[in-house]
Amino acid sequence: MVIQEKNDQYWDKDTVKLDSVDVNVVKESPTALNLFQDGQTDDVVLSGELAQQMANDPAFC
């Protein structure tokens, strides 16, 4: 996991509303999809095949 934290030295720090962002790198698209569907992640990048399968799912629109 990569944790990116707010930089207090950033020139426009007052407009940044997040304190940190946690990034998980998941190599397998089906695993990433399962994490998304279980609410364990807020965003996911899918393979083309899985993206087509999920194209009509309202959670992805």
N, CA, C and O atoms as a GROMACS GRO file, in nm:
protein
  244
    1MET      N    1   0.084  -0.117   0.000
    1MET     CA    2   0.000   0.000   0.000
    1MET      C    3   0.090   0.124   0.000
    1MET      O    4   0.193   0.128   0.066
    2VAL      N    5   0.047   0.223  -0.075
    2VAL     CA    6   0.115   0.352  -0.079
    2VAL      C    7   0.022   0.453  -0.012
    2VAL      O    8  -0.094   0.465  -0.048
    3ILE      N    9   0.075   0.526   0.086
    3ILE     CA   10  -0.004   0.629   0.152
    3ILE      C   11   0.054   0.765   0.113
    3ILE      O   12   0.170   0.794   0.139
    4GLN      N   13  -0.029   0.845   0.050
    4GLN     CA   14   0.011   0.980   0.011
    4GLN      C   15  -0.054   1.077   0.108
    4GLN      O   16  -0.177   1.081   0.120
    5GLU      N   17   0.028   1.156   0.178
    5GLU     CA   18  -0.024   1.247   0.278
    5GLU      C   19  -0.020   1.391   0.228
    5GLU      O   20   0.059   1.426   0.141
    6LYS      N   21  -0.107   1.472   0.285
    6LYS     CA   22  -0.116   1.613   0.250
    6LYS      C   23   0.018   1.681   0.278
    6LYS      O   24   0.079   1.659   0.383
    7ASN      N   25   0.063   1.762   0.185
    7ASN     CA   26   0.189   1.834   0.198
    7ASN      C   27   0.160   1.974   0.254
    7ASN      O   28   0.099   2.057   0.186
    8ASP      N   29   0.202   1.998   0.377
    8ASP     CA   30   0.178   2.129   0.439
    8ASP      C   31   0.257   2.241   0.373
    8ASP      O   32   0.229   2.358   0.398
    9GLN      N   33   0.354   2.207   0.288
    9GLN     CA   34   0.433   2.307   0.218
    9GLN      C   35   0.378   2.339   0.079
    9GLN      O   36   0.432   2.423   0.008
   10TYR      N   37   0.271   2.271   0.040
   10TYR     CA   38   0.210   2.292  -0.091
   10TYR      C   39   0.159   2.436  -0.101
   10TYR      O   40   0.101   2.487  -0.006
   11TRP      N   41   0.181   2.499  -0.214
   11TRP     CA   42   0.148   2.642  -0.229
   11TRP      C   43  -0.001   2.671  -0.213
   11TRP      O   44  -0.038   2.781  -0.172
   12ASP      N   45  -0.087   2.575  -0.245
   12ASP     CA   46  -0.231   2.596  -0.238
   12ASP      C   47  -0.294   2.498  -0.138
   12ASP      O   48  -0.402   2.443  -0.164
   13LYS      N   49  -0.227   2.476  -0.026
   13LYS     CA   50  -0.268   2.372   0.068
   13LYS      C   51  -0.407   2.392   0.127
   13LYS      O   52  -0.471   2.294   0.167
   14ASP      N   53  -0.457   2.514   0.133
   14ASP     CA   54  -0.589   2.539   0.192
   14ASP      C   55  -0.703   2.485   0.107
   14ASP      O   56  -0.813   2.462   0.158
   15THR      N   57  -0.680   2.464  -0.022
   15THR     CA   58  -0.785   2.409  -0.107
   15THR      C   59  -0.784   2.257  -0.112
   15THR      O   60  -0.878   2.195  -0.163
   16VAL      N   61  -0.680   2.196  -0.058
   16VAL     CA   62  -0.670   2.050  -0.054
   16VAL      C   63  -0.751   2.000   0.065
   16VAL      O   64  -0.720   2.033   0.179
   17LYS      N   65  -0.854   1.922   0.040
   17LYS     CA   66  -0.948   1.880   0.144
   17LYS      C   67  -0.919   1.742   0.202
   17LYS      O   68  -0.983   1.701   0.299
   18LEU      N   69  -0.825   1.670   0.144
   18LEU     CA   70  -0.791   1.536   0.193
   18LEU      C   71  -0.666   1.542   0.279
   18LEU      O   72  -0.572   1.616   0.250
   19ASP      N   73  -0.665   1.463   0.386
   19ASP     CA   74  -0.544   1.452   0.467
   19ASP      C   75  -0.448   1.349   0.410
   19ASP      O   76  -0.326   1.364   0.418
   20SER      N   77  -0.506   1.243   0.351
   20SER     CA   78  -0.423   1.140   0.291
   20SER      C   79  -0.505   1.058   0.193
   20SER      O   80  -0.628   1.060   0.194
   21VAL      N   81  -0.433   0.985   0.108
   21VAL     CA   82  -0.495   0.894   0.012
   21VAL      C   83  -0.418   0.762   0.022
   21VAL      O   84  -0.295   0.760   0.011
   22ASP      N   85  -0.490   0.653   0.042
   22ASP     CA   86  -0.429   0.520   0.047
   22ASP      C   87  -0.448   0.454  -0.089
   22ASP      O   88  -0.560   0.446  -0.140
   23VAL      N   89  -0.339   0.408  -0.149
   23VAL     CA   90  -0.344   0.346  -0.280
   23VAL      C   91  -0.300   0.201  -0.267
   23VAL      O   92  -0.187   0.173  -0.224
   24ASN      N   93  -0.388   0.109  -0.303
   24ASN     CA   94  -0.355  -0.034  -0.306
   24ASN      C   95  -0.335  -0.075  -0.450
   24ASN      O   96  -0.419  -0.047  -0.536
   25VAL      N   97  -0.226  -0.142  -0.478
   25VAL     CA   98  -0.200  -0.194  -0.612
   25VAL      C   99  -0.242  -0.340  -0.612
   25VAL      O  100  -0.185  -0.423  -0.542
   26VAL      N  101  -0.343  -0.370  -0.693
   26VAL     CA  102  -0.395  -0.507  -0.704
   26VAL      C  103  -0.370  -0.551  -0.847
   26VAL      O  104  -0.421  -0.489  -0.941
   27LYS      N  105  -0.294  -0.656  -0.865
   27LYS     CA  106  -0.253  -0.698  -1.000
   27LYS      C  107  -0.364  -0.766  -1.080
   27LYS      O  108  -0.365  -0.759  -1.203
   28GLU      N  109  -0.455  -0.831  -1.013
   28GLU     CA  110  -0.559  -0.907  -1.081
   28GLU      C  111  -0.690  -0.828  -1.083
   28GLU      O  112  -0.742  -0.791  -0.978
   29SER      N  113  -0.744  -0.803  -1.202
   29SER     CA  114  -0.869  -0.728  -1.215
   29SER      C  115  -0.986  -0.791  -1.140
   29SER      O  116  -1.063  -0.719  -1.077
   30PRO      N  117  -1.003  -0.925  -1.145
   30PRO     CA  118  -1.115  -0.984  -1.070
   30PRO      C  119  -1.105  -0.957  -0.919
   30PRO      O  120  -1.206  -0.935  -0.852
   31THR      N  121  -0.984  -0.961  -0.866
   31THR     CA  122  -0.964  -0.932  -0.724
   31THR      C  123  -0.999  -0.787  -0.694
   31THR      O  124  -1.065  -0.758  -0.594
   32ALA      N  125  -0.954  -0.696  -0.780
   32ALA     CA  126  -0.986  -0.554  -0.763
   32ALA      C  127  -1.137  -0.531  -0.768
   32ALA      O  128  -1.191  -0.454  -0.690
   33LEU      N  129  -1.204  -0.599  -0.860
   33LEU     CA  130  -1.349  -0.586  -0.871
   33LEU      C  131  -1.418  -0.634  -0.744
   33LEU      O  132  -1.511  -0.570  -0.696
   34ASN      N  133  -1.372  -0.747  -0.689
   34ASN     CA  134  -1.430  -0.798  -0.565
   34ASN      C  135  -1.412  -0.699  -0.450
   34ASN      O  136  -1.505  -0.678  -0.372
   35LEU      N  137  -1.295  -0.638  -0.440
   35LEU     CA  138  -1.271  -0.539  -0.336
   35LEU      C  139  -1.366  -0.420  -0.351
   35LEU      O  140  -1.418  -0.370  -0.252
   36PHE      N  141  -1.388  -0.377  -0.475
   36PHE     CA  142  -1.478  -0.265  -0.501
   36PHE      C  143  -1.622  -0.302  -0.464
   36PHE      O  144  -1.691  -0.225  -0.397
   37GLN      N  145  -1.665  -0.418  -0.506
   37GLN     CA  146  -1.803  -0.461  -0.481
   37GLN      C  147  -1.829  -0.485  -0.332
   37GLN      O  148  -1.942  -0.472  -0.286
   38ASP      N  149  -1.724  -0.522  -0.258
   38ASP     CA  150  -1.738  -0.544  -0.114
   38ASP      C  151  -1.722  -0.415  -0.033
   38ASP      O  152  -1.729  -0.418   0.090
   39GLY      N  153  -1.699  -0.303  -0.102
   39GLY     CA  154  -1.684  -0.174  -0.033
   39GLY      C  155  -1.550  -0.154   0.033
   39GLY      O  156  -1.536  -0.067   0.119
   40GLN      N  157  -1.449  -0.233  -0.006
   40GLN     CA  158  -1.317  -0.222   0.054
   40GLN      C  159  -1.227  -0.125  -0.021
   40GLN      O  160  -1.115  -0.097   0.023
   41THR      N  161  -1.275  -0.072  -0.133
   41THR     CA  162  -1.201   0.028  -0.209
   41THR      C  163  -1.302   0.121  -0.276
   41THR      O  164  -1.415   0.080  -0.304
   42ASP      N  165  -1.261   0.244  -0.301
   42ASP     CA  166  -1.352   0.344  -0.358
   42ASP      C  167  -1.340   0.356  -0.509
   42ASP      O  168  -1.429   0.413  -0.574
   43ASP      N  169  -1.233   0.306  -0.566
   43ASP     CA  170  -1.209   0.320  -0.709
   43ASP      C  171  -1.135   0.196  -0.757
   43ASP      O  172  -1.064   0.131  -0.681
   44VAL      N  173  -1.153   0.165  -0.886
   44VAL     CA  174  -1.090   0.045  -0.940
   44VAL      C  175  -1.061   0.066  -1.088
   44VAL      O  176  -1.137   0.133  -1.158
   45VAL      N  177  -0.953   0.007  -1.134
   45VAL     CA  178  -0.920   0.004  -1.277
   45VAL      C  179  -0.933  -0.140  -1.322
   45VAL      O  180  -0.870  -0.230  -1.266
   46LEU      N  181  -1.017  -0.163  -1.422
   46LEU     CA  182  -1.045  -0.299  -1.468
   46LEU      C  183  -0.986  -0.325  -1.605
   46LEU      O  184  -0.959  -0.232  -1.681
   47SER      N  185  -0.966  -0.452  -1.635
   47SER     CA  186  -0.926  -0.491  -1.770
   47SER      C  187  -1.041  -0.459  -1.866
   47SER      O  188  -1.154  -0.440  -1.822
   48GLY      N  189  -1.013  -0.453  -1.994
   48GLY     CA  190  -1.115  -0.424  -2.093
   48GLY      C  191  -1.231  -0.521  -2.089
   48GLY      O  192  -1.347  -0.481  -2.100
   49GLU      N  193  -1.200  -0.649  -2.072
   49GLU     CA  194  -1.305  -0.752  -2.068
   49GLU      C  195  -1.398  -0.732  -1.948
   49GLU      O  196  -1.520  -0.736  -1.963
   50LEU      N  197  -1.341  -0.710  -1.830
   50LEU     CA  198  -1.425  -0.689  -1.712
   50LEU      C  199  -1.500  -0.557  -1.721
   50LEU      O  200  -1.614  -0.547  -1.676
   51ALA      N  201  -1.437  -0.456  -1.778
   51ALA     CA  202  -1.505  -0.327  -1.794
   51ALA      C  203  -1.628  -0.342  -1.883
   51ALA      O  204  -1.732  -0.283  -1.854
   52GLN      N  205  -1.618  -0.420  -1.990
   52GLN     CA  206  -1.733  -0.444  -2.077
   52GLN      C  207  -1.843  -0.520  -2.002
   52GLN      O  208  -1.961  -0.489  -2.018
   53GLN      N  209  -1.804  -0.617  -1.922
   53GLN     CA  210  -1.902  -0.694  -1.845
   53GLN      C  211  -1.976  -0.607  -1.744
   53GLN      O  212  -2.094  -0.631  -1.716
   54MET      N  213  -1.908  -0.507  -1.691
   54MET     CA  214  -1.966  -0.423  -1.587
   54MET      C  215  -2.025  -0.293  -1.641
   54MET      O  216  -2.072  -0.209  -1.564
   55ALA      N  217  -2.024  -0.274  -1.773
   55ALA     CA  218  -2.064  -0.147  -1.835
   55ALA      C  219  -2.205  -0.104  -1.799
   55ALA      O  220  -2.231   0.016  -1.792
   56ASN      N  221  -2.296  -0.196  -1.778
   56ASN     CA  222  -2.435  -0.161  -1.747
   56ASN      C  223  -2.466  -0.160  -1.598
   56ASN      O  224  -2.580  -0.138  -1.559
   57ASP      N  225  -2.365  -0.183  -1.516
   57ASP     CA  226  -2.383  -0.182  -1.371
   57ASP      C  227  -2.384  -0.037  -1.323
   57ASP      O  228  -2.287   0.035  -1.347
   58PRO      N  229  -2.490   0.007  -1.255
   58PRO     CA  230  -2.499   0.147  -1.210
   58PRO      C  231  -2.384   0.189  -1.118
   58PRO      O  232  -2.354   0.308  -1.109
   59ALA      N  233  -2.322   0.096  -1.050
   59ALA     CA  234  -2.211   0.129  -0.960
   59ALA      C  235  -2.090   0.182  -1.036
   59ALA      O  236  -2.003   0.247  -0.978
   60PHE      N  237  -2.084   0.154  -1.166
   60PHE     CA  238  -1.970   0.194  -1.247
   60PHE      C  239  -2.000   0.313  -1.337
   60PHE      O  240  -1.913   0.356  -1.412
   61CYS      N  241  -2.118   0.365  -1.330
   61CYS     CA  242  -2.157   0.477  -1.418
   61CYS      C  243  -2.146   0.609  -1.346
   61CYS      O  244  -2.174   0.714  -1.405
   0.00000   0.00000   0.00000
